[in-house]
Amino acid sequence: MNISGILSINKSGINGLQNNMDNIANNIANSETIGYKNRNTTFQELVNNQTTAQEANLTAGTNLGLNTGVGVNSESVNFAQGSLQQTGKTTDFAIQGQGFFGIYNQNGELLLTRDGSFTRDSTGQLVNASGNKVAVDATIPETSWPSGDLNVASDGNISIVNNGISTSVGKLRMYLPQNNEDLVSVGNNNYTVKNGDQLQVMANPSIKQGYLETSTVDLADSMTDMIATQRAYQMNAKALQSTDDMFEVINRLAN
């Protein structure tokens, strides 16, 4: 392998490790974020995934590009269930099992989230911390809900209880994507689905009122991963510098 090939491998390794450090740092920053799901980075050994000369029917001396190093294969989200934390707040909700809450951004686009920390705004509508409306199938307009205690059953049915009288006013609309792996993160702990993917409205979700789902980030594991990744990054950086120094020496000798 020539020196330029070694440089290519070092650089690809550094780029991949930097990407991984950014991902780990994001996980650590969201270790206390409600409903946050841990993200993982996987790598592909490009050197071992190239086609052999025999497979490609190439003649001797053909450059197979075996010096491309490594690259990020995928960045995945671990949608494992987070633990539930009791808050006692009637507008806090945690999902048990599959499903997502729906919220509408300022453009009216539907986004999905596991963060069920909601409030009721001045008009009576259920909104998230950013003021975005929560998806509700209201049988009575939210702005006309009677005064009283908000009660949400495990299947999402909403009622208002006043002086012992319960009035059904609607249901939280919960969504189930075809495949969680096809969800696209759009920031602020929200997701959207890829074009063409279908969303199913859940008939029987499992919701727990007065609870929130905690982040699935294991802080100790993330810190350990960060230290290991930083060490690998430093080793690659030193190797890159050494290779670059050798390249300069060879160039001087050649001239």
QUIVEN-V149183 format. One record per residue. RES is the residue in three letters. PSI is psi as a letter, one per 30 degrees, with the letter a starting at -180 (999 if undefined). Layout:
res: {RES:RES}
psi: {PSI:PSI}
//
This chain:
res: {MET:ASN:ILE:SER:GLY:ILE:LEU:SER:ILE:ASN:LYS:SER:GLY:ILE:ASN:GLY:LEU:GLN:ASN:ASN:MET:ASP:ASN:ILE:ALA:ASN:ASN:ILE:ALA:ASN:SER:GLU:THR:ILE:GLY:TYR:LYS:ASN:ARG:ASN:THR:THR:PHE:GLN:GLU:LEU:VAL:ASN:ASN:GLN:THR:THR:ALA:GLN:GLU:ALA:ASN:LEU:THR:ALA:GLY:THR:ASN:LEU:GLY:LEU:ASN:THR:GLY:VAL:GLY:VAL:ASN:SER:GLU:SER:VAL:ASN:PHE:ALA:GLN:GLY:SER:LEU:GLN:GLN:THR:GLY:LYS:THR:THR:ASP:PHE:ALA:ILE:GLN:GLY:GLN:GLY:PHE:PHE:GLY:ILE:TYR:ASN:GLN:ASN:GLY:GLU:LEU:LEU:LEU:THR:ARG:ASP:GLY:SER:PHE:THR:ARG:ASP:SER:THR:GLY:GLN:LEU:VAL:ASN:ALA:SER:GLY:ASN:LYS:VAL:ALA:VAL:ASP:ALA:THR:ILE:PRO:GLU:THR:SER:TRP:PRO:SER:GLY:ASP:LEU:ASN:VAL:ALA:SER:ASP:GLY:ASN:ILE:SER:ILE:VAL:ASN:ASN:GLY:ILE:SER:THR:SER:VAL:GLY:LYS:LEU:ARG:MET:TYR:LEU:PRO:GLN:ASN:ASN:GLU:ASP:LEU:VAL:SER:VAL:GLY:ASN:ASN:ASN:TYR:THR:VAL:LYS:ASN:GLY:ASP:GLN:LEU:GLN:VAL:MET:ALA:ASN:PRO:SER:ILE:LYS:GLN:GLY:TYR:LEU:GLU:THR:SER:THR:VAL:ASP:LEU:ALA:ASP:SER:MET:THR:ASP:MET:ILE:ALA:THR:GLN:ARG:ALA:TYR:GLN:MET:ASN:ALA:LYS:ALA:LEU:GLN:SER:THR:ASP:ASP:MET:PHE:GLU:VAL:ILE:ASN:ARG:LEU:ALA:ASN}
psi: {k:l:e:e:e:e:e:e:e:e:e:e:e:e:e:e:e:e:e:e:e:e:e:e:e:e:e:e:f:g:f:g:k:k:g:k:k:k:k:k:k:k:l:k:j:e:e:f:g:l:k:l:e:e:e:f:h:l:l:k:f:k:j:f:h:g:h:f:b:l:l:j:e:l:j:l:k:j:g:l:k:l:l:k:k:k:f:f:k:f:g:k:k:k:k:j:b:l:l:k:l:k:l:k:a:f:g:g:k:k:l:k:l:f:j:g:j:l:l:k:a:f:f:f:k:k:l:a:f:g:g:k:k:k:j:k:j:k:f:k:k:e:f:g:k:l:l:a:k:k:k:k:l:f:g:f:k:k:l:k:k:k:h:f:k:k:k:k:f:a:k:k:j:k:k:j:l:e:k:f:f:g:k:k:k:g:l:h:g:l:l:l:l:l:k:f:k:k:k:k:k:k:e:i:l:j:k:j:k:g:l:k:k:l:k:g:k:j:e:e:e:e:e:e:e:e:e:e:e:e:e:e:e:e:e:e:e:e:e:e:e:e:e:e:e:e:e:e:e:e:e:e:e:f:999}
//
